C-alpha cells in the first residue's frame, strides 16, 4: 500500500488499484479528524459512543480530502453476515454517513453506477475492495471472522461473475489492514467451526503457546483465489491493526472502546 496525505489527512491506497483512472479508492487511518480519545481522531464509527457531531465532522473532513460528495456516500449497518447489496439509483439517499444508516444488514456493497462512493467501517475486521475493470463494477466488503466463515468475499466475487458477467481473471482485489495472525487469538469454539464448515483450517490457523491464532488475511485471499482471481491480482496490505494503534483503530487492541476507520471505493463520472 501507498500512504498519501490529502489536504493534510493521511490515507492508504492499493498500488494495484491506482492504475485505473475511473476508479477511486482509499483506506482511512485514525489520524486527521476531530474526535478526542478514545476515538481520536478520524473516527468514522457512527455506532460508537463518540459525539455524533464529531463523527459528522470527520466524514466532512474525509469527503473533502478525498473529493467525494457526502450525499452520494452509501454505507450500511453491518451485521457480520454475508449479504451483498448491489447499489443502483433506487438506493441513492437511503444511506449516508448518518448516525443511524437506513441500510441494514449488508456487509458488502457493489455498484456499476458512477458518482457513488461505497464504504465499509472496520476496526480489526478485514476490508476488501474489488474492481472488475471491463464491467466497470466496484465492491467493498467487511469480513470479520463470522463473515469470513460465511464466505462473504468469495460470495461477492461470485455475484459479480455470475450475475454481472465479470471475468474473475481480470478482477483486481485489495485486502486491507486488519488484525493480523500475530495478534488474532481465538477460542477453540471458533476454530472448531472453521474446521467443520470450511476447508481453510490448516491454511489459516496456527497454534503457539497453547493458543490458537487465525489469519483472516489469508482466509480472505484464499476465498478470492477459489473464485478465480489470480494471485498476482490480489494485494494484501499486511498491516495489523492491533500492532499499529498509531495508524488504526483496533477493537481488540483497545478493548472495545475505540473508533472505526473506513474503506472507500467508487467509479468516476
C-alpha positions as CSV (number, residue, x, y, z in Angstrom):
1,X,0.0,0.0,0.0
2,X,1.0,3.6,-0.5
3,X,0.4,6.4,2.0
4,X,-0.6,9.8,0.7
5,X,-1.6,13.0,2.6
6,X,-4.5,14.8,1.0
7,X,-5.2,18.2,2.5
8,X,-3.1,17.2,5.5
9,X,-5.1,13.9,6.1
10,X,-3.3,10.6,5.7
11,X,-4.9,7.8,3.5
12,X,-3.7,4.5,2.2
13,X,-4.1,3.3,-1.4
14,X,-3.6,-0.1,-3.0
15,X,-0.9,0.0,-5.7
16,X,-2.7,-2.4,-7.9
17,X,-5.8,-0.2,-8.0
18,X,-4.2,3.2,-8.5
19,X,-3.6,2.4,-12.2
20,X,-7.3,2.7,-13.0
21,X,-8.3,6.3,-13.8
22,X,-12.0,5.5,-13.5
23,X,-11.7,4.0,-10.0
24,X,-11.4,6.0,-6.8
25,X,-10.5,4.2,-3.5
26,X,-8.9,4.8,-0.2
27,X,-8.4,3.4,3.3
28,X,-8.5,6.0,6.0
29,X,-6.4,5.9,9.2
30,X,-7.2,7.1,12.6
31,X,-5.4,10.5,12.1
32,X,-6.6,13.8,10.9
33,X,-10.0,14.1,12.5
34,X,-12.0,16.0,15.1
35,X,-12.7,13.3,17.8
36,X,-11.0,13.0,21.1
37,X,-9.7,9.9,23.0
38,X,-10.6,7.1,23.0
39,X,-11.9,7.8,19.5
40,X,-9.1,10.1,18.4
41,X,-9.2,11.3,15.8
42,X,-10.8,10.4,12.4
43,X,-13.5,8.2,13.9
44,X,-16.0,7.1,11.2
45,X,-17.9,4.8,13.5
46,X,-21.5,6.0,13.6
47,X,-22.4,3.4,16.2
48,X,-19.7,4.2,18.7
49,X,-20.2,6.4,21.8
50,X,-18.4,9.3,20.1
51,X,-20.2,12.6,19.9
52,X,-22.4,12.4,16.7
53,X,-21.4,15.9,15.7
54,X,-17.7,14.9,15.8
55,X,-18.4,11.8,13.6
56,X,-20.2,14.0,11.1
57,X,-17.3,16.4,11.1
58,X,-14.9,13.5,10.5
59,X,-17.0,12.5,7.4
60,X,-16.9,16.0,6.2
61,X,-13.1,16.0,6.6
62,X,-12.7,12.7,4.8
63,X,-15.1,13.6,1.9
64,X,-13.4,16.9,1.4
65,X,-9.9,15.4,1.3
66,X,-10.9,12.5,-1.0
67,X,-13.2,14.7,-3.2
68,X,-16.4,12.8,-3.0
69,X,-20.0,14.1,-2.3
70,X,-21.4,13.0,1.1
71,X,-24.9,12.9,-0.4
72,X,-23.6,10.1,-2.7
73,X,-21.9,8.1,0.0
74,X,-23.5,4.6,0.6
75,X,-23.0,2.6,3.7
76,X,-24.8,0.0,5.7
77,X,-25.2,-1.0,9.4
78,X,-23.0,-4.1,9.3
79,X,-24.0,-7.3,11.0
80,X,-21.1,-9.7,10.3
81,X,-23.1,-11.6,7.7
82,X,-22.6,-12.4,4.1
83,X,-25.3,-10.3,2.4
84,X,-24.4,-8.1,-0.6
85,X,-26.4,-5.1,-1.8
86,X,-25.9,-4.0,-5.4
87,X,-26.5,-0.3,-5.4
88,X,-28.4,1.4,-8.2
89,X,-30.4,4.6,-8.4
90,X,-33.1,3.3,-6.0
91,X,-30.6,3.3,-3.1
92,X,-29.4,6.9,-3.6
93,X,-30.2,9.0,-0.5
94,X,-31.2,5.9,1.6
95,X,-27.9,5.5,3.4
96,X,-25.1,8.1,4.1
97,X,-22.9,9.0,7.0
98,X,-25.9,9.4,9.3
99,X,-25.6,8.1,12.8
100,X,-28.3,5.6,12.1
101,X,-27.8,4.4,8.5
102,X,-31.0,3.4,6.7
103,X,-29.4,0.4,5.0
104,X,-29.2,-2.5,7.5
105,X,-27.7,-6.0,7.3
106,X,-25.4,-5.7,4.3
107,X,-21.7,-6.4,4.8
108,X,-20.8,-6.0,1.1
109,X,-21.8,-3.3,-1.3
110,X,-21.3,-3.2,-5.1
111,X,-22.2,-0.8,-7.9
112,X,-21.8,0.0,-11.5
113,X,-23.1,3.5,-11.1
114,X,-20.6,6.3,-11.5
115,X,-20.6,9.1,-8.9
116,X,-21.4,6.9,-5.9
117,X,-18.9,6.2,-3.1
118,X,-19.3,2.9,-1.2
119,X,-17.8,2.3,2.2
120,X,-17.4,-0.2,5.0
121,X,-16.3,0.6,8.5
122,X,-13.7,-1.6,10.3
123,X,-11.6,-1.8,13.5
124,X,-9.9,-5.2,13.2
125,X,-12.2,-6.9,10.6
126,X,-10.9,-7.2,7.0
127,X,-11.9,-4.5,4.4
128,X,-11.7,-5.8,0.9
129,X,-12.0,-3.7,-2.3
130,X,-12.8,-5.5,-5.6
131,X,-12.8,-4.0,-9.1
132,X,-13.9,-5.5,-12.4
133,X,-12.4,-3.1,-15.0
134,X,-14.2,-4.5,-18.0
135,X,-17.7,-4.3,-16.4
136,X,-16.8,-1.1,-14.5
137,X,-18.1,-2.6,-11.3
138,X,-16.7,-2.0,-7.8
139,X,-17.4,-3.6,-4.5
140,X,-16.4,-3.1,-0.8
141,X,-16.5,-5.9,1.7
142,X,-16.5,-6.1,5.5
143,X,-15.2,-9.5,6.7
144,X,-14.8,-10.4,10.4
145,X,-14.4,-14.0,11.4
146,X,-18.2,-14.6,11.0
147,X,-18.3,-13.0,7.6
148,X,-15.2,-14.8,6.6
149,X,-16.6,-18.1,7.8
150,X,-19.7,-17.3,5.7
151,X,-17.5,-16.7,2.7
152,X,-18.6,-13.1,2.1
153,X,-15.5,-12.1,0.0
154,X,-15.9,-15.1,-2.2
155,X,-19.7,-14.7,-2.5
156,X,-19.2,-11.1,-3.6
157,X,-16.9,-12.2,-6.4
158,X,-19.3,-15.0,-7.3
159,X,-22.2,-12.4,-7.6
160,X,-20.0,-10.2,-9.8
161,X,-19.2,-13.1,-12.1
162,X,-22.5,-14.9,-12.3
163,X,-24.9,-12.0,-12.4
164,X,-22.8,-9.2,-13.8
165,X,-20.6,-11.3,-16.1
166,X,-17.3,-10.1,-14.7
167,X,-14.2,-12.0,-15.7
168,X,-12.6,-13.3,-12.5
169,X,-9.2,-13.4,-14.2
170,X,-9.4,-9.6,-14.6
171,X,-10.8,-8.6,-11.2
172,X,-8.4,-6.7,-9.0
173,X,-8.5,-7.0,-5.2
174,X,-7.1,-5.2,-2.2
175,X,-7.2,-6.8,1.2
176,X,-6.8,-4.0,3.7
177,X,-5.4,-3.5,7.2
178,X,-7.0,-5.8,9.8
179,X,-5.9,-7.7,12.9
180,X,-3.1,-10.0,11.8
181,X,-2.2,-13.6,12.5
182,X,0.3,-12.3,15.0
183,X,-2.4,-11.0,17.3
184,X,-5.7,-12.6,16.5
185,X,-6.2,-15.2,19.3
186,X,-9.4,-17.1,19.0
187,X,-11.2,-19.6,21.2
188,X,-11.3,-23.3,20.3
189,X,-15.0,-23.0,19.5
190,X,-14.2,-20.6,16.7
191,X,-11.5,-22.8,15.3
192,X,-13.9,-25.8,15.6
193,X,-16.5,-24.1,13.4
194,X,-13.9,-23.3,10.8
195,X,-12.7,-26.9,10.9
196,X,-16.2,-28.3,10.5
197,X,-17.6,-25.9,7.9
198,X,-14.7,-24.9,5.7
199,X,-11.6,-26.4,4.1
200,X,-9.5,-23.4,5.3
201,X,-8.5,-24.7,8.7
202,X,-5.0,-25.9,8.0
203,X,-4.1,-22.9,6.0
204,X,-5.4,-20.2,8.3
205,X,-4.9,-21.4,11.9
206,X,-1.7,-21.8,13.9
207,X,-1.0,-22.9,17.4
208,X,1.5,-21.1,19.6
209,X,2.0,-21.5,23.4
210,X,-1.3,-23.4,23.7
211,X,-3.3,-20.6,21.9
212,X,-4.9,-20.6,18.5
213,X,-4.3,-17.7,16.1
214,X,-6.5,-17.0,13.0
215,X,-5.1,-15.5,9.8
216,X,-8.1,-13.5,8.4
217,X,-5.9,-12.0,5.7
218,X,-5.1,-15.4,4.3
219,X,-8.6,-16.8,4.7
220,X,-10.0,-14.0,2.5
221,X,-7.2,-14.2,0.0
222,X,-7.9,-18.0,-0.4
223,X,-11.6,-17.3,-1.0
224,X,-10.7,-14.9,-3.8
225,X,-8.3,-17.4,-5.3
226,X,-11.0,-20.1,-5.2
227,X,-13.3,-17.8,-7.2
228,X,-10.7,-17.5,-9.9
229,X,-8.9,-14.2,-9.2
230,X,-5.2,-14.7,-10.0
231,X,-2.8,-14.4,-7.1
232,X,-1.0,-11.6,-8.9
233,X,-4.2,-9.5,-8.9
234,X,-4.6,-9.6,-5.2
235,X,-2.7,-7.1,-3.0
236,X,-2.6,-7.8,0.7
237,X,-1.8,-4.8,2.9
238,X,-0.2,-7.0,5.6
239,X,-0.8,-4.3,8.3
240,X,-2.0,-5.5,11.6
241,X,-4.4,-3.0,13.3
242,X,-3.6,-4.3,16.8
243,X,0.1,-3.8,16.2
244,X,-0.3,-0.3,14.8
245,X,-2.5,1.7,17.2
246,X,-0.7,4.8,15.9
247,X,-2.3,4.2,12.5
248,X,-5.6,2.3,13.1
249,X,-8.4,1.7,15.5
250,X,-8.4,-1.8,16.9
251,X,-11.4,-3.2,18.7
252,X,-9.3,-5.9,20.4
253,X,-6.2,-3.9,20.9
254,X,-8.2,-1.1,22.6
255,X,-10.6,-3.5,24.5
256,X,-13.7,-2.4,22.6
257,X,-13.5,1.3,23.3
258,X,-12.4,2.7,20.0
259,X,-13.4,4.2,16.7
260,X,-13.7,2.9,13.2
261,X,-11.7,3.6,10.0
262,X,-13.2,3.3,6.5
263,X,-12.6,1.6,3.2
264,X,-14.0,3.7,0.3
265,X,-14.4,2.9,-3.4
266,X,-16.3,4.4,-6.3
267,X,-16.4,4.9,-10.0
268,X,-15.6,8.2,-11.6
269,X,-18.2,10.0,-13.6
